[in-house]
Amino acid sequence: MTPTALVLAGSRPGVPDPVARAEGLSHKSLVEVDGQAMLARVVAAVREAGIIACVVATGDAQVAALAADLGCEVLPSAEGPSASVAAAFTRYGAPMLVTTADHALLEGRWIAGFLDDTPPGADVAVLMARREAIERAMPGSRRTYMRFADGEWSGCNLFLLATPRAWPAIETWSAVEADRKRPWRIAMRLGLRTLFDYARGRLTLNDALARLGRRVGLTACAVPARDGLAAVDVDKVEDLADVRRLVAARPAITCISSGCGST
């Protein structure tokens, strides 16, 4: 069954986004990369993956207008990403693919690969990229990594809520958002044994997700990204510069690999 795609395009009330401010726009998803708003690039990737039903959660009037022009349904964003996901999941149900409007490099083949690689029986899947894959695709990239027994990983802002049993994952996400200033409470959700194994370097990424899933009554897994660039989004002005540079270089890379212009 083809999922509904939810694109999160909210913003924190009272907190100016540095990327939007630098570009003189109301929302960073309107910032252009290669002449196209980031939101439009994300929607195009979703459609390229064969997903027709696309919903954009936003509280910005200009973003809402663009989403409507792109043929997307608009859902008012709630207080925080998890609340927006909960509202969308209530309305549209499973399966639901969740991503963000600042995922400017997103490609349809990454989404299709993620869906294909998600194991049968998973209620929730998360796309993750290995550090070496990210650094190979984008040398010098500065990302936040989580260290596990099977390497260092970074998130790719792609989530699959595959079945109705995914509800506890949304509830856990909401609780983590509420406790973001009390990290000890977040840690306790994992359980003492899991924390001990993580501290000793014995826990793989999938072990951690599987244990957390069992604690809330679902099956959760990580899916390795096929391309390290899947972990690159636009959180900072420096990220935007990197993304624009990468996109501008793509025609040259394609030309070199195909030998175009040779005689």
C-alpha positions in Angstrom: 0.0 0.0 0.0 1.4 3.4 -1.0 1.8 5.7 2.0 0.6 9.2 2.4 3.5 11.7 2.6 3.6 14.3 5.4 6.0 17.2 4.9 6.6 19.1 8.1 7.0 22.8 7.4 6.3 24.4 10.8 8.3 26.8 12.8 8.9 27.5 16.4 6.8 30.4 17.6 8.8 33.5 18.5 12.1 31.9 17.3 13.3 33.5 14.0 14.8 30.9 11.7 18.3 31.9 10.7 18.1 30.6 7.2 14.8 32.4 6.4 16.1 35.6 8.0 19.3 35.5 5.9 17.2 35.1 2.8 14.6 37.7 3.7 11.7 35.2 3.6 9.0 34.3 6.0 9.9 30.6 6.1 13.0 28.6 5.2 11.0 26.1 3.1 10.5 29.0 0.6 14.3 29.5 0.2 15.3 28.6 -3.3 17.9 26.1 -4.3 18.8 26.1 -8.0 15.7 28.3 -8.7 13.2 26.1 -6.8 11.8 26.5 -3.3 13.0 23.8 -0.9 9.4 22.7 -0.3 8.9 22.3 -4.1 12.0 20.1 -4.3 10.8 17.9 -1.5 7.3 17.5 -3.0 8.9 16.7 -6.4 11.0 13.9 -4.7 7.9 12.5 -3.0 6.1 12.4 -6.3 9.1 10.9 -8.1 8.9 8.0 -5.6 5.4 7.3 -6.7 3.6 8.9 -3.8 0.7 11.0 -5.0 -1.0 11.9 -1.7 1.1 14.6 -0.1 0.2 16.7 2.9 2.1 19.8 4.1 1.8 20.8 7.7 2.5 24.5 8.1 1.3 27.7 9.9 2.8 30.0 7.3 0.4 31.5 4.7 3.0 31.7 1.9 4.1 28.1 2.5 0.4 27.0 2.5 -0.2 28.8 -0.8 2.8 27.2 -2.4 1.8 23.8 -1.1 -1.7 24.2 -2.6 -0.1 25.3 -5.9 1.9 22.1 -5.8 -1.3 20.0 -5.5 -0.7 19.2 -1.8 -3.3 19.2 0.9 -2.5 21.7 3.7 -2.8 20.9 7.4 -2.3 23.6 10.0 0.8 22.8 11.9 0.4 22.0 15.6 2.5 22.9 18.6 5.7 21.0 17.7 6.6 18.4 15.1 5.2 15.4 17.0 1.8 17.1 17.5 1.6 17.8 13.8 2.4 14.2 13.0 -0.2 13.1 15.5 -2.8 15.3 13.9 -2.0 14.0 10.4 -1.9 10.4 11.6 -5.3 10.8 13.1 -6.7 12.1 9.9 -4.9 10.0 7.3 -3.7 6.9 9.1 -1.1 4.4 8.1 1.1 4.0 6.2 2.5 7.5 6.4 5.9 8.7 5.3 7.2 11.7 7.3 9.9 14.1 6.1 10.7 17.8 6.5 10.5 20.8 4.1 14.2 21.6 4.5 15.3 18.3 3.0 16.5 20.1 -0.1 18.6 17.3 -1.5 15.9 14.7 -1.2 15.6 12.3 -4.1 12.8 10.0 -5.1 15.1 7.0 -5.3 16.1 7.5 -1.7 12.5 7.4 -0.6 11.8 4.3 -2.8 14.8 2.6 -1.4 13.8 3.3 2.1 10.3 1.9 1.5 11.8 -1.2 -0.2 14.4 -1.8 2.5 12.0 -1.5 5.4 11.5 -5.1 6.7 8.0 -6.6 6.6 6.4 -6.5 10.1 8.0 -3.2 11.1 5.5 -0.8 12.7 8.0 2.1 12.5 11.2 2.6 10.5 13.8 5.3 10.6 16.2 6.1 7.8 19.8 6.5 9.2 23.1 7.1 7.5 26.5 5.9 8.6 29.2 8.5 9.3 31.5 7.1 6.7 28.8 7.3 4.0 28.0 10.9 4.8 31.7 12.0 4.8 32.3 10.1 1.6 29.4 11.9 -0.1 30.1 15.3 1.5 33.7 15.7 2.8 33.9 18.1 5.7 30.2 17.9 6.6 29.5 18.6 10.2 26.6 16.5 11.5 25.4 15.2 14.8 26.2 11.5 15.3 25.1 8.9 17.6 27.7 6.3 18.5 26.7 2.6 18.7 28.5 -0.7 18.6 28.0 -0.9 14.8 29.3 2.6 14.1 28.3 6.2 14.2 24.9 7.2 12.7 23.0 10.4 11.8 19.3 10.7 11.1 17.9 11.5 7.6 14.6 13.1 8.4 12.7 10.2 6.9 10.3 8.1 9.0 7.8 5.5 8.1 4.8 5.0 10.3 3.9 1.7 8.6 1.0 0.4 10.7 -1.7 1.7 13.1 0.5 0.3 15.8 2.9 3.2 15.3 0.9 5.4 17.7 3.1 4.8 20.7 6.1 6.0 18.7 4.3 9.4 18.2 3.5 9.5 21.9 7.1 8.8 22.8 8.3 11.5 20.4 5.9 14.0 22.1 7.2 13.0 25.5 10.8 13.4 24.4 10.0 16.9 23.0 8.4 17.8 26.4 11.5 16.5 28.3 14.1 18.0 26.0 15.4 20.1 28.9 15.4 17.1 31.3 17.7 14.6 29.5 17.7 12.2 32.5 14.0 11.6 31.9 14.6 10.8 28.2 17.4 8.4 29.2 15.1 6.6 31.7 12.7 5.8 29.0 15.3 3.5 27.5 15.7 1.5 30.7 18.7 0.9 32.9 19.9 -2.2 31.1 19.8 -0.4 27.7 21.7 2.6 29.1 24.3 0.3 30.6 24.8 -1.6 27.4 25.0 1.6 25.4 27.6 3.0 27.8 29.7 -0.1 27.5 29.6 0.1 23.7 27.6 -3.2 23.4 24.4 -1.8 21.8 23.9 -1.6 18.0 21.5 1.0 16.5 18.9 -1.6 15.7 19.2 -3.1 19.2 18.4 0.3 20.7 15.4 0.9 18.5 14.1 -2.7 18.9 14.3 -2.4 22.7 12.7 1.0 22.7 10.0 -0.3 20.5 9.3 -3.3 22.8 9.0 -1.0 25.8 6.1 0.9 24.1 4.6 -2.1 22.3 5.7 -1.9 18.7 8.3 -3.2 16.3 10.8 -0.5 15.3 13.9 -0.6 13.1 16.6 1.5 11.5 17.1 1.3 7.7 20.6 2.2 6.4 20.5 5.0 3.8 21.8 4.1 0.4 23.3 7.5 -0.1 25.1 9.5 2.7 23.6 12.8 1.3 20.2 11.7 2.7 21.4 12.9 6.1 22.0 16.5 4.8 19.3 19.0 5.5 19.3 22.8 5.9 19.4 23.8 9.5 21.9 26.6 9.2 23.1 29.2 6.7 26.2 27.2 6.2 24.1 24.1 5.3 22.3 26.2 2.7 25.6 27.2 1.1 26.8 23.5 1.1 23.5 22.3 -0.5 23.6 25.0 -3.2 27.2 24.1 -4.0 26.3 20.4 -4.3 23.3 21.0 -6.5 25.3 23.4 -8.7 28.1 20.8 -9.1 25.7 17.9 -10.1 25.6 18.7 -13.9 29.4 18.8 -14.0 29.6 15.5 -12.1 27.1 13.9 -14.5 29.0 15.2 -17.5 32.4 13.9 -16.2 30.9 10.4 -15.5 29.2 10.2 -18.9 32.0 11.7 -20.9 29.7 14.3 -22.5 31.4 16.8 -24.8 34.2 14.3 -25.8 35.1 13.7 -29.4 
